[in-house]
Structures are given as structure tokens and as C-alpha cells.
Amino acid sequence: MRSEKVKSWFKKYPYMVALVYLAFYLCAFRYLERTVVPKYIIHCKLDEMIPFCESFIIPYIFWFPYVAGAFIWFKHRGWEDYSRLCKLVFSGLTICLVIYYIFPTGLNLRLASNPHETGFLYNMVGMLRAIDTPTNVCPSIHVMNTVMIFQAICSLENLKHRRLTIAVHFVIMVLICASTVMLDQHSVIDVVCGVMMSVVLHGFIYKVEWREELARRKANAEIHRIS
């Protein structure tokens, strides 16, 4: 009975779902940043082959309004689509917090700033590194959430066949994911783990849609075979 009242209250005030979880996540992440010391340094040979490019600070920072905008847009679509996105993203973030606590990871890719390199974009990278410490990096939350939003958009019935819309979001996803390694914010390993996390969780939360889609494809194939 109480759970139904809570669910009804969140349906009435859908933004509160995200705000309540955001408060919890920020407190938990801040606690990990302050208390957990990295024990595992994430690194691979491919990281050394990727050049640094300060221009990728633009898609990296664009991630913040992109994620917020996705939640606002899904909220206006209705409770069903919005709640699925919340389950997908929030479950991933919670699992990441647990992983960060059990397997505290760090990064040694970020080099000291070159005093001869100046400019607005490079200064923005310096500000980012001053705020975002090279800890709690695997899986990459930037990558995971971006891929999750792309998967959620592709799962919408009225959008999955709109190639231009899907293509635009695909390009955004690629640029944001690429920015994490082009700025030495993450290792390629962090990116791969972030993608894997999003794919697995999407499979669990959107499994009904996958089954329906598979059934539709089988039905269409059968109709074409008979005709």
C-alpha cells in the first residue's frame, strides 16, 4: 500500500525521481572521492597511441546539458518512457558506485599542463582537471550514460525508424565517448566497460521491447515467406 502511494507521488511529480536520486548520487560520489584511495591504475597500450586534443572539451562538457535535456524530454513523453530511462541510468550509476568502492581505480594519463600551451579550450581542460580528480574512473560514467540515452532513444517506437534523428544522436554519442580518451580523462578500458555496462543493463530493463521486436520480425518474415 505504501509503495503504491510512493509510486503515485512520483508519477505526480516525475522530476522528483531524478532530483532525489541526484542528491543521493552526488553525496555518495563525493564521499568516495574524499575517502577512497585508488588501488588499481587503469592503463593499456592503446591509451598511449591516442593523441591529446583540447578541442574535445566541447563534447565532453556538452554531456552535462545533453543528459539533463534527455531526462526533461523523456519526462514530457510520459511516465512509462521516463521511468524506464530513470531505471536504466540510475541502476547503472548505483552499480558504478559499488564498483568504485570495492575496486577503487585511478588514472595516470593526465600529464602536467605545458606552460607554453595557452588558449580558451586548453584553460577549460585545466579547470576540468582541477575539479575532476583521476579517481573512480572504471567504468566511465560519461560513456555509460551517453550510450544508455542513445539506446533509450533507439528503443522508442516513433523514433527507431527516423534515420536522421538516430544519426544525430549517434554522432553525439561517438563524440562524447571519444572526448573521454582524447582529453586523457579515461582509459580505453574505462570506455569499453562503460559500453558493456550500458548494453547489459539495457538488455534487462528493455527486454520486453526486445521480445516484442523479435516477435514482429518473425511475423514479418513469415508473411513474406508465405507471400
Secondary structure, DSSP 8 states (H G I E B T S, - for coil): -HHHHHHHHHHHSTHHHHHHHHHHHHHHHHHHHHH----EE---HHHHHS---GGGHHHHHHHHHHHHHHHHHHHHH-HHHHHHHHHHHHHHHHHHHHHHHHS-EE--------TT--SHHHHHHHHHHHHS-SBS-SS-HHHHHHHHHHHHHHT-TTTTT-HHHHHHHHHHHHHHHHHHHHTTSS-HHHHHHHHHHHHHHHHHHTHHHHHHHHHHHHHHHHHHHH-
